[in-house]
Amino acid sequence: MGDLQTDVRAARGYYTLPILYDDRLVGRLDPRLDRTSAALEIPGFWLEEGVEADLSLAEALGRGLAGSARFLQARTVDLREMRPPRLRALIREAVHDRLSADATG
């Protein structure tokens, strides 16, 4: 019998990206673009151990996700599956502010 090994990529998603903030790795996210609805979805999100979810991190993540959405021509960013909920709410506000500003000017 062979060894059973879990592929590290399968544990968090095959397209998981690192999140760098203040010159350090603070988390990882697994983005997906739904072309039908023009939505950038974030089905997977993980903070690294010991990282605190504060307002400045949430704003930086919001800027980054809004920029990614613009680049991918997505109209919305779907954060429904993002945890923790407190961070999700802060990021949602930052993304909304950015995408709204882009739409009006």
C-alpha positions in Angstrom: 0.0 0.0 0.0 1.2 3.5 -0.8 1.2 6.4 1.5 -1.9 8.6 1.7 -0.8 12.2 1.5 -3.0 15.3 1.2 -1.9 17.8 -1.4 -1.2 21.0 0.5 -2.8 23.0 -2.4 -6.0 20.9 -2.0 -6.3 21.8 1.7 -6.8 25.5 0.9 -7.5 25.6 -2.8 -5.3 25.3 -5.8 -5.2 29.1 -6.5 -4.6 30.3 -2.9 -2.6 33.6 -2.8 -0.5 35.0 0.0 -1.6 38.3 1.6 1.4 40.5 2.4 1.0 43.5 4.7 3.7 45.6 6.4 6.4 43.3 5.0 5.0 40.1 6.4 2.7 37.3 5.5 -0.6 37.9 7.3 -3.0 35.5 5.6 -4.0 33.7 2.4 -7.1 33.9 0.2 -8.6 31.7 -2.5 -10.2 34.0 -5.1 -12.6 33.0 -7.9 -14.1 35.1 -10.7 -17.7 34.3 -11.6 -17.8 35.7 -15.2 -21.6 35.1 -15.4 -22.3 37.5 -12.6 -19.1 39.6 -12.9 -18.3 38.9 -9.2 -15.0 38.4 -7.6 -15.7 35.7 -5.0 -13.6 34.9 -2.0 -14.6 31.3 -1.0 -11.5 30.8 1.1 -9.7 33.2 3.5 -7.3 32.4 6.3 -5.4 34.7 8.7 -2.0 33.5 9.8 -1.6 32.5 13.4 -1.1 35.5 15.7 -2.4 38.0 13.2 -5.0 40.4 14.6 -7.8 41.7 12.3 -7.7 45.4 12.8 -9.1 48.4 10.8 -5.9 49.2 8.9 -5.6 45.6 7.7 -9.2 45.5 6.7 -8.8 48.8 4.7 -5.7 47.5 3.0 -7.5 44.3 2.1 -10.4 46.3 0.8 -8.2 48.4 -1.4 -6.5 45.3 -2.8 -9.7 43.4 -3.5 -11.3 46.4 -5.1 -8.2 46.8 -7.3 -8.3 43.1 -8.2 -12.0 43.5 -9.1 -11.3 46.4 -11.3 -8.5 44.6 -13.1 -10.7 41.5 -13.6 -13.7 43.8 -14.7 -15.8 42.4 -11.8 -18.6 44.7 -10.7 -18.9 43.2 -7.2 -16.8 41.4 -4.6 -18.6 38.6 -2.8 -17.3 38.1 0.8 -20.1 36.0 2.1 -17.9 33.1 3.0 -15.1 35.2 4.6 -14.4 34.6 8.3 -14.1 36.2 10.8 -17.4 38.1 10.4 -16.0 41.3 12.0 -13.2 41.5 9.5 -15.6 40.6 6.7 -17.8 43.6 7.6 -14.8 46.0 7.7 -13.5 44.7 4.3 -16.9 44.9 2.7 -17.2 48.6 3.7 -13.8 49.4 2.3 -14.4 47.5 -1.0 -17.8 49.2 -1.4 -16.3 52.6 -0.8 -13.6 52.0 -3.4 -15.9 50.5 -6.1 -18.5 53.2 -5.5 -15.8 55.9 -5.9 -14.7 54.2 -9.2 -18.2 54.1 -10.5 -18.9 57.8 -9.9 -15.6 59.3 -10.9 
